[in-house]
Amino acid sequence: MAVKRDQRGFALVITLIVTALLVALVVEFISEVYVDTTSRQSFVDAQKASLMAESGVTGAIGIMKFSLLKSNYTSLLDPWAKPMDIPEEQGSLRITVEDESAKLSLNHIVVLPGGASFNDGGGDPTGYYHGTALRLFKKFNLPASDLCDAIADWIDENDTPRPGGGESKWYTNLKNGYQAKNGPLDTVEELALVKGFSSEVLDKLRPFITVYGESSSTAPVNINTAPKELLTALDERISDSLAEQIIEYRKNSPFKFNSELVRVPGMEQIATGLILRIAVKSTIYRIRAEAEVNGTTRVIETVVNFKGGTPVTLYWREY
């Protein structure tokens, strides 16, 4: 009798163990199915978001192309200057457009390889916007002269370092050394390789700098779209209050010609010397489309040159 009770007890334990194992297997199976299904759904959502973002970019390019053909000037009063939010059944799409000519092209603070020579005072072959860069960097309490020297050495074709810069000899002595580029910057992100441009420096400057210009020798700043910080950097005589007057003027009446800058009180003498450094219409724009589908987000950022009426992509990034 005792043997039978022991057998029944053992059978019960075995049954419990088997049941526990089966439950564990079922839970694991359900978990794997859930994870697999979730992964597949996330992949599908990411693909949808990517297509939405790409559609947003395509639509923005079409709108910009049409808009630029209609007017001889561009300003922050134009429709493209305001973010476009497009609701979608499973998410949303947000499109923003930035004028790259509202920023300072760092490629133009030194004579580019093969570019025309513009002297900004003295005999040093600095670019047309060297002085502008110095003033802009100083506004953020940065070592302006050293940063400008570092950019110039990175871009120019020679191996003679400027006082605050560095050529290949300096870069190859770093822990993971590399050569100086000796060519124009391709992206703003590339500045992270240049001496002195820490992440903190880049964060401060990013809204005000670009690497794109109308040509290899000139990159006029659009006075209809440039922020106050860049307007004051155009000339040492432009104070914060004078820059605010320019911004206030263009809110009511965007500049249609470079020469109209003299209409701003206090700019009569200054504007004449800026004619070749400024513009009232831009052709290069940064388009950012952010799509969200069921909590999954994809972003496409591109820079497009509309010069000549045919859009040309200069930069494309999806993340």
C-alpha positions in Angstrom: 0.0 0.0 0.0 2.8 2.3 0.9 4.5 1.5 -2.4 1.4 2.5 -4.3 1.2 5.8 -2.4 4.9 6.4 -3.1 4.3 5.7 -6.8 1.3 8.0 -6.9 3.3 10.7 -5.2 6.2 10.3 -7.6 3.8 10.4 -10.6 2.3 13.6 -9.2 5.7 15.2 -8.9 6.6 14.1 -12.4 3.3 15.4 -13.7 3.9 18.8 -12.0 7.5 18.9 -13.4 6.2 18.1 -16.9 3.4 20.6 -16.6 5.9 23.3 -15.4 8.1 22.5 -18.4 5.2 22.6 -20.8 4.1 26.0 -19.3 7.6 27.3 -19.7 7.8 26.1 -23.3 4.4 27.7 -24.1 5.5 30.9 -22.5 8.8 30.9 -24.4 7.0 30.1 -27.6 4.5 32.9 -27.1 7.3 35.3 -26.2 9.2 34.4 -29.4 6.1 34.8 -31.5 5.4 38.1 -29.9 9.0 39.3 -30.3 9.1 38.1 -33.9 5.7 39.7 -34.7 6.8 42.9 -33.0 10.1 43.0 -34.9 8.3 42.4 -38.1 5.7 45.1 -37.3 8.5 47.6 -36.3 10.3 46.8 -39.6 7.1 47.5 -41.6 6.4 50.7 -39.6 10.0 51.8 -40.3 9.6 51.1 -44.0 6.3 53.1 -44.1 7.9 56.0 -42.2 10.9 55.9 -44.5 8.6 56.1 -47.6 6.6 58.9 -45.9 9.7 60.9 -45.2 11.0 60.4 -48.8 7.6 61.5 -50.1 7.8 64.6 -47.9 11.2 65.5 -49.3 10.0 65.0 -52.9 6.9 67.2 -52.2 9.1 69.9 -50.6 11.5 69.9 -53.5 8.5 70.4 -55.9 7.1 73.2 -53.8 10.5 74.9 -53.5 11.1 74.6 -57.3 7.8 76.3 -58.1 8.2 78.9 -55.4 11.7 79.9 -56.5 10.6 80.3 -60.1 8.0 82.9 -59.2 10.1 85.4 -57.3 13.3 87.3 -57.6 13.9 87.2 -53.8 13.3 84.8 -51.0 12.4 85.7 -47.4 11.1 84.3 -44.1 7.7 85.4 -45.2 7.6 82.7 -47.9 5.5 79.6 -47.3 8.5 77.3 -47.1 9.8 79.2 -44.1 7.1 77.7 -41.8 7.2 74.0 -40.8 4.6 71.9 -42.5 2.7 69.3 -40.4 0.8 66.6 -42.2 -1.3 64.2 -40.2 -1.5 60.6 -41.3 -3.9 57.8 -40.2 -1.1 55.9 -38.4 1.2 58.8 -37.6 2.4 62.1 -38.8 4.9 63.9 -41.2 6.7 67.1 -40.4 8.7 69.0 -43.0 11.1 71.9 -42.3 13.2 73.9 -44.8 16.3 76.0 -44.0 18.0 78.5 -46.2 21.7 77.6 -46.3 22.5 81.1 -47.5 21.2 82.3 -44.1 24.4 80.8 -42.8 28.2 81.5 -43.2 30.0 79.1 -45.5 33.2 78.1 -43.8 34.6 76.9 -47.1 34.8 80.6 -48.1 36.9 81.9 -45.3 40.0 80.8 -47.2 40.8 80.6 -50.9 39.5 77.3 -52.1 41.7 75.0 -54.2 41.2 76.3 -57.8 39.0 79.2 -56.6 39.3 82.9 -57.2 41.3 84.9 -54.7 39.6 87.4 -52.4 41.7 89.2 -49.9 40.0 90.4 -46.7 42.7 92.8 -45.7 46.4 92.3 -45.6 48.4 90.1 -47.8 47.1 86.8 -46.4 45.1 84.9 -49.1 42.1 84.5 -46.8 38.6 84.2 -48.2 36.1 86.9 -48.7 34.3 85.9 -45.4 37.3 85.5 -43.1 36.5 88.7 -41.2 32.9 87.6 -40.9 33.9 84.3 -39.4 36.2 86.0 -36.9 33.4 88.2 -35.7 30.9 85.4 -35.6 33.1 83.1 -33.5 34.0 85.9 -31.1 30.3 86.4 -30.4 30.3 83.0 -28.8 33.5 83.6 -26.8 35.4 81.1 -29.0 39.1 81.3 -29.9 38.2 82.9 -33.3 41.6 83.3 -34.8 42.7 79.8 -33.9 39.5 78.2 -35.3 39.8 80.2 -38.6 43.5 79.2 -38.9 42.5 75.5 -38.3 39.8 75.6 -41.0 42.2 77.4 -43.4 44.9 74.8 -42.9 42.4 72.0 -43.3 41.2 73.4 -46.6 44.3 74.9 -48.3 46.6 72.9 -50.5 49.9 73.7 -48.7 51.5 72.1 -45.7 52.5 75.4 -43.9 50.5 75.7 -40.7 49.1 79.1 -39.6 49.8 80.2 -36.0 46.7 78.7 -34.5 46.1 76.0 -37.1 47.6 72.6 -38.0 48.6 70.7 -41.1 49.1 67.0 -41.6 52.1 66.9 -39.2 49.8 67.9 -36.4 47.0 65.5 -37.3 49.2 62.5 -37.8 50.5 62.9 -34.2 47.1 62.3 -32.8 46.3 58.9 -31.2 44.4 57.8 -34.3 46.2 60.1 -36.7 45.1 61.1 -40.2 46.1 63.6 -42.9 44.8 67.1 -43.3 42.2 67.1 -46.1 43.7 69.9 -48.2 40.3 70.4 -49.8 36.9 72.0 -49.1 34.7 70.7 -46.3 32.0 68.3 -47.7 29.7 68.5 -44.6 29.4 70.4 -41.4 30.0 67.1 -39.5 33.5 66.9 -41.0 34.5 69.8 -38.8 34.7 67.3 -35.9 38.0 66.2 -37.5 39.4 69.8 -37.5 41.6 71.1 -34.7 39.6 73.0 -32.1 36.2 71.9 -33.2 34.9 70.0 -30.2 31.3 68.9 -29.9 30.6 71.9 -27.6 32.0 74.3 -30.3 30.0 72.7 -33.0 26.8 72.8 -31.0 27.2 76.6 -30.6 28.0 77.2 -34.2 25.8 74.7 -36.1 22.8 77.0 -36.6 25.0 79.7 -38.2 27.4 77.8 -40.4 27.3 75.8 -43.6 29.7 74.4 -46.2 27.6 75.3 -49.3 27.9 78.4 -51.5 26.8 79.7 -54.8 30.3 78.8 -56.3 33.8 77.9 -55.2 34.6 81.6 -54.8 31.5 83.2 -53.3 28.7 82.4 -50.9 26.6 85.5 -50.4 24.6 85.8 -47.2 20.8 86.3 -47.7 19.9 89.4 -45.7 16.2 88.4 -45.9 16.8 85.2 -43.9 20.1 85.6 -42.0 19.8 85.6 -38.1 20.9 88.6 -36.0 24.2 86.9 -35.0 25.3 86.6 -38.6 24.0 90.1 -39.7 26.2 91.7 -37.0 29.2 89.6 -38.1 29.0 91.0 -41.7 30.6 94.2 -40.6 32.1 95.4 -37.3 29.9 98.5 -37.5 26.7 96.5 -37.4 25.5 96.5 -33.8 22.8 94.3 -32.3 20.3 97.2 -32.5 21.2 97.8 -36.1 20.8 94.2 -37.0 17.4 94.2 -35.2 16.4 97.2 -37.4 17.3 95.1 -40.5 15.2 92.2 -39.2 12.3 94.6 -38.4 12.5 96.2 -41.9 12.4 92.9 -43.7 9.4 91.7 -41.7 7.3 94.3 -43.4 9.1 94.6 -46.7 11.7 92.0 -47.7 14.7 93.3 -49.6 14.2 92.9 -53.3 17.7 94.1 -54.3 21.0 94.2 -52.5 21.1 98.0 -52.8 17.9 98.3 -50.7 19.9 97.6 -47.6 20.8 101.4 -47.5 17.1 102.1 -46.7 17.6 100.9 -43.2 18.6 103.9 -41.0 22.2 103.6 -40.0 23.2 101.3 -42.9 23.7 104.0 -45.6 27.5 103.9 -45.5 27.9 100.2 -44.4 25.6 98.7 -47.1 27.8 99.8 -50.0 30.7 97.8 -48.9 28.6 94.7 -48.4 27.0 94.6 -51.9 29.2 91.7 -53.1 28.9 89.7 -49.9 25.1 89.7 -49.6 22.1 88.4 -51.6 18.3 88.7 -51.5 17.6 85.3 -53.1 18.9 81.9 -52.2 19.2 78.7 -54.3 20.5 76.2 -51.7 18.2 74.7 -49.1 18.3 72.1 -46.4 15.1 70.0 -46.3 14.2 67.8 -43.3 11.3 65.4 -43.3 10.4 63.5 -40.1 7.8 60.7 -40.4 6.3 58.8 -37.5 4.3 55.6 -37.8 3.0 53.8 -34.7 5.8 55.2 -32.6 8.6 54.4 -35.2 10.4 57.5 -36.6 12.5 57.9 -39.7 14.2 61.2 -40.7 15.5 62.2 -44.1 17.7 65.3 -44.3 18.9 66.6 -47.6 20.5 69.7 -49.1 19.3 70.7 -52.6 20.7 73.3 -55.0 17.9 74.8 -57.2 20.2 77.0 -59.2 19.2 76.9 -62.9 15.8 75.5 -62.1 16.9 71.8 -62.0 17.2 70.5 -58.4 20.6 69.0 -57.6 21.1 67.0 -54.4 24.3 68.0 -52.5 23.7 65.9 -49.4 21.4 63.1 -48.3 21.1 61.4 -44.9 18.5 59.0 -43.5 18.3 57.9 -39.9 
